[in-house]
Amino acid sequence: MTSQEAKSPVADQIEVVWQRVRERLKLELGVQRFQYWIDPLRLVAAKDGRVVIACNSHFERDKIVEGHGERIANMIAEMIPAFGAVEFVVDMRPRAAQPVNPVRTTTAEAAPAELPLVEGSSPLNPAYTFESFVIGRTNQIAFHEARRVAESDVPVANPLFLFGATGLGKSHLMHAIARQKLLRNPSLRVMLISAENFMRLFITAIKANDTLSFKNLVRNVDVLLIDDLHFLIGKEATQEELVAALDSLLDQQKQIILSADRSPSLFESMSDRARSRLMSGASIEIQATDFELRLAILESKARQMAKERPGFVLNSEAAHFMAQRIATNTRELEGALTRVVTQSSDGSRPVTIENLNVWLADFLRAYDRRVTIEEIKKKVAEHYGLKVAELESPNRSRSIVRPRQIAMYLARLLTPRSYPEIGRRFGNRDHTTVMHAVETIQRLTSIDPTFAEEVERLRLSIRNWPVDGGNTPPRPPSGGEGPGRDAQG
């Protein structure tokens, strides 16, 4: 705030009130949604009974106004009635990044090469930090446990075993742990290594008749992180050496962090002793990303890329399309986004659904089958206990309007059909009705995790439906009103 505004005793209270509002919203929304939507907001002014809050983009402002604006205004007015109005503005000027834990941030964080890992380690990826990790329901337990391990001066959850499919963030958390450990104590001996390189070092030591040096290297570290441990399945000699190293480090009270693509209980061809040692600490699964997390990851990465490519904007429809259609893992999602940035960088090719279908054809073909609008209508009608004819009818009751909007939204995402074409398949409706339906479902999935999960389940059921398009038993009618939210269209 300006010095002139600060002279007002009431305005002086706004900073305190804003912090209290943030704290309440964090409790209401949960950590992930708070960090994504509320944390970037900035209080910039308070005068004449009006509070001004800045957002980073027009997209964010629209989403905040739609999803949280009224709640924020009511909270502020409740605490300080003199300010009865809130205005959300867009301020895209670059800001210095605010670390999550500034007390522990050092200059080493900006210079990863200065963080000394022991010989044989993989280099730290500067992009893999706790601050850059996008948290959702499917990975929040792993994130919080990894951070707890990273910030503890004594071993906890030892060994910590993270497992899950490829591209879900295991390596990201491993690098973040190593980085944070060294930021807290640069004198720690930290080894971060893939299981494949662990085996290569061991084999090289055997060939050189110098296994003692290898044992001393691995067993004299303070923190050992081994990624992709499943690579050692069937490699009996290396497994035995690994278990011996783990035994030694655990006896010395040293921290161990491991990762693999499956639970250690599912490791084939591994001795009971080795499996027992791997399961003696905390085994945490990182599950497949849900729609809400994929959307948050996309929009977070898009903001980062926009700093390098000024003018690039990933609009809401494109973000929803990509988050729904590319559901394999975050690496593919980020790869797809990089391609979109490259294709649209000169500004001559807009980021539209039509262009995305062309630019990302190989990503979409990787797991897609051709879906028809008729299949979508049948599946949505079954889910809500309706008839397909009701989705095509002019009926505007709440129990029919929302399923109709969901069907239009899925038709836009899962088929190459245009707005006018979709409108014709839903009772000859105008293309603006379809656009309104798509925008409504986009907004609701962005602010309501339960609704987003429901739409995601429908999408998956349609994708996995037999190609004959309808020989599966219909779902029993729900018997309810259906999702009733500001229905229209």
Buried (B, 14 or more C-beta within 10 A) or exposed (E): BEEEBEEBEBBEBBEEBBEBBBEBBBEEBBBBBBBBBBBBBBBBBBBEEEBBBBBBBEBBBBBBBEBBBEBBBEBBBEBBEBBEEBBBEEBEEEEEEEEEEEEEBEEBBEEBEEBEBBEBBBEBBBEBBBEBBBBBBBBBBBBEBBBBBBBBEEBBBBBBBBBBBEBBBBBBBBBBBBBBBBBBEEEBBBBBBBBBBBBBBBBEBBEEEEBEEBBEBBBBBBBBBBBBBBBBBEBEEBBEBBBBBBEBBBEEEBBBBBBBBBBBEEBEEBEEEBBEBBBBBBBBBBBBBBBBBBBBBBBBBBBEBBEEBEEBBBBBBBBBBBBBBBBBBBEBBBBBBEBBBEBBBEEEEEBBBEBBBEBBEEBBEEEEEEBBBEBBBBBBBBBBBBEBEBBBBEBEEBBBBBBBBBBBBBBBBBBEBBBEBBBBBBBEBEBEBBBBBBBBBBBBBBBBBEBBBBBBEBBEBBBEBEEEBEEBEEEEEEEEEBBEBEBEB
